[in-house]
Amino acid sequence: LADTTGSMYSAIANVKAGAASIMSSVAGLGDVQFAAAEYKDIYDTYTWKVNSSFTSSTATTQGGINQWYASGGGDGPEGQMIALTDLANNADDEYGNSVDWRDDSTRILVWFGDYYGHDPRLGYTEAGATAALIANNISVEGLSVGYNNMNATGQVTRIAAATGGHAYSGVNNSAVASTITAAITTALEE
């Protein structure tokens, strides 16, 4: 789950370039499938969307990731509480797409961005997102990119801890892909 607002250009470029490496690095850890989704904010073209549902096709997932482009945002806090809640509940995005979590799978949601989420926003809250993630057995690996603004209010730390995941703070734009690989590997090996 990527923050694709305007300030995320360099981090997005790093993940696009490193996505094949991420997927090949963790493929040997089991029957691994990937999905790709993104969020912006409620005043942008869309609040969140699924770019690729879960699949074992790395080409399909790479194609989904390649759809990410940095635009929108502008007010600081973003719409990730909406995306986290809806993704956890396997709800459709604004285009009728969902990620389609597999039954009985180990569920890991890697989330990266550079600004914390509105709480509340359109009835969505951090507490609601956390409850949905826990109810659906989804572990969150949260990466606060850059100056740690995504975790400035402690959202990343609280959500990751509550779901059995990990929080990574101050991740450099050039290290997002390698941190994602490490986060997935750590989560699957625990």
C-alpha positions in Angstrom: 0.0 0.0 0.0 1.7 3.1 -1.2 1.2 6.8 -0.5 1.2 8.2 -4.0 0.7 11.9 -3.2 3.0 14.5 -4.7 5.8 14.3 -2.2 6.3 10.6 -2.8 8.0 10.8 -6.2 11.4 9.5 -5.2 10.1 6.8 -2.9 7.8 5.5 -5.6 10.6 5.5 -8.2 12.7 3.4 -5.8 9.9 0.8 -5.3 9.1 0.7 -9.0 12.8 0.0 -9.8 13.2 -2.5 -6.9 9.8 -4.3 -7.2 11.2 -7.3 -9.2 14.0 -7.7 -6.6 11.5 -7.5 -3.7 9.3 -10.2 -5.2 12.2 -12.5 -6.2 13.8 -12.1 -2.8 10.8 -13.3 -0.9 9.4 -15.8 -3.4 11.4 -18.7 -1.8 9.7 -18.1 1.5 6.6 -20.0 0.6 3.5 -19.8 -1.6 3.8 -16.0 -1.9 1.4 -13.8 -3.8 1.5 -10.1 -4.2 -1.0 -7.2 -4.7 -0.5 -3.5 -5.1 -2.7 -0.6 -4.0 -2.3 3.1 -3.4 -3.9 6.0 -1.6 -4.1 9.7 -1.9 -6.7 11.9 -0.1 -10.4 12.6 -0.4 -10.0 15.7 -2.6 -7.8 13.9 -5.1 -8.9 12.1 -8.3 -9.5 9.0 -6.1 -8.9 8.3 -2.4 -7.5 4.8 -2.8 -7.4 2.1 -5.4 -6.3 -1.4 -6.1 -3.7 -1.6 -8.9 -3.3 -5.4 -8.9 -5.2 -8.0 -6.9 -3.3 -10.9 -5.3 -1.5 -13.0 -7.9 1.5 -15.2 -8.2 2.3 -13.3 -11.4 5.2 -10.9 -10.7 4.6 -9.3 -14.1 1.0 -8.5 -13.2 2.1 -7.1 -9.8 4.9 -5.0 -11.4 2.3 -3.7 -13.9 0.2 -2.6 -10.9 3.1 -0.9 -9.2 4.0 0.8 -12.4 0.6 2.6 -12.3 1.7 4.6 -9.3 2.5 8.2 -9.9 3.0 11.0 -7.4 0.3 13.6 -7.5 -2.3 15.3 -5.2 -2.2 15.6 -1.4 -1.1 19.0 -0.4 -2.7 19.3 3.0 -0.3 17.1 5.0 -2.5 14.2 6.4 -3.7 11.7 3.8 -6.4 9.1 3.3 -4.7 6.0 4.4 -7.2 5.2 7.2 -9.8 4.7 4.5 -7.5 2.5 2.5 -6.3 0.4 5.4 -9.9 -0.2 6.6 -11.2 -1.0 3.2 -8.3 -3.3 2.3 -8.6 -5.1 5.6 -12.3 -5.7 4.9 -11.6 -6.7 1.3 -13.9 -3.9 0.3 -14.0 -2.6 -3.3 -12.2 0.6 -4.2 -13.9 3.4 -6.1 -13.6 1.4 -9.3 -15.1 -1.9 -8.0 -11.8 -3.7 -7.4 -10.6 -5.5 -4.3 -7.3 -7.3 -3.4 -9.1 -10.6 -2.7 -7.2 -11.9 0.3 -6.7 -15.7 0.2 -8.4 -17.8 2.9 -6.0 -19.3 5.5 -3.0 -17.3 4.2 -0.5 -15.4 6.3 -1.6 -11.8 5.6 1.0 -9.0 5.5 0.2 -5.5 4.5 3.3 -3.4 3.7 2.4 0.3 4.0 4.7 3.2 3.1 4.2 6.9 3.1 5.5 10.2 4.4 2.6 11.8 6.3 0.1 10.5 8.9 -3.5 9.9 8.1 -6.5 12.0 8.9 -8.3 10.7 12.0 -11.2 10.9 11.6 -12.0 11.2 7.9 -15.4 10.5 6.4 -16.2 8.2 9.4 -12.9 6.3 9.1 -10.6 6.3 12.1 -7.3 4.8 13.2 -9.2 2.7 15.8 -11.5 1.4 13.0 -8.6 0.6 10.7 -6.7 -1.2 13.5 -9.8 -3.2 14.4 -10.4 -4.2 10.8 -6.8 -5.3 10.4 -6.9 -7.4 13.6 -10.3 -8.9 12.8 -8.9 -10.1 9.4 -5.5 -11.3 10.7 -3.5 -8.8 8.8 -0.1 -7.9 10.1 1.1 -4.4 9.1 4.7 -3.6 8.2 4.7 0.3 8.2 7.4 2.4 6.7 7.6 6.0 7.5 9.6 7.6 4.7 11.8 10.6 5.0 11.4 12.8 8.1 9.1 10.4 9.9 6.0 12.5 9.5 3.9 9.4 8.8 4.6 8.3 12.4 4.6 11.9 13.9 1.5 11.1 15.8 2.5 7.4 16.5 0.0 6.0 14.0 2.5 3.6 12.4 3.9 2.4 15.6 0.4 1.8 17.2 -1.1 0.0 14.1 2.0 -2.1 13.5 2.2 -3.2 17.2 -1.5 -3.9 17.5 -1.4 -6.2 14.4 1.8 -8.0 15.3 3.9 -6.1 12.6 6.8 -3.7 12.7 7.3 0.0 12.3 10.2 1.4 10.4 10.9 5.1 10.9 12.9 7.6 8.9 13.3 5.3 5.8 15.4 7.0 3.2 13.7 7.4 -0.2 16.6 5.4 -1.8 16.1 2.5 0.7 12.3 1.9 0.5 12.5 -1.2 -1.7 15.3 -2.8 0.4 13.4 -2.0 3.6 10.2 -3.6 2.2 12.2 -6.7 1.4 13.6 -6.8 4.9 10.1 -6.2 6.4 8.4 -9.0 4.4 11.3 -11.4 5.2 11.2 -10.6 8.9 7.4 -11.0 9.0 7.4 -14.4 7.2 10.3 -15.8 9.3 8.7 -15.0 12.7 
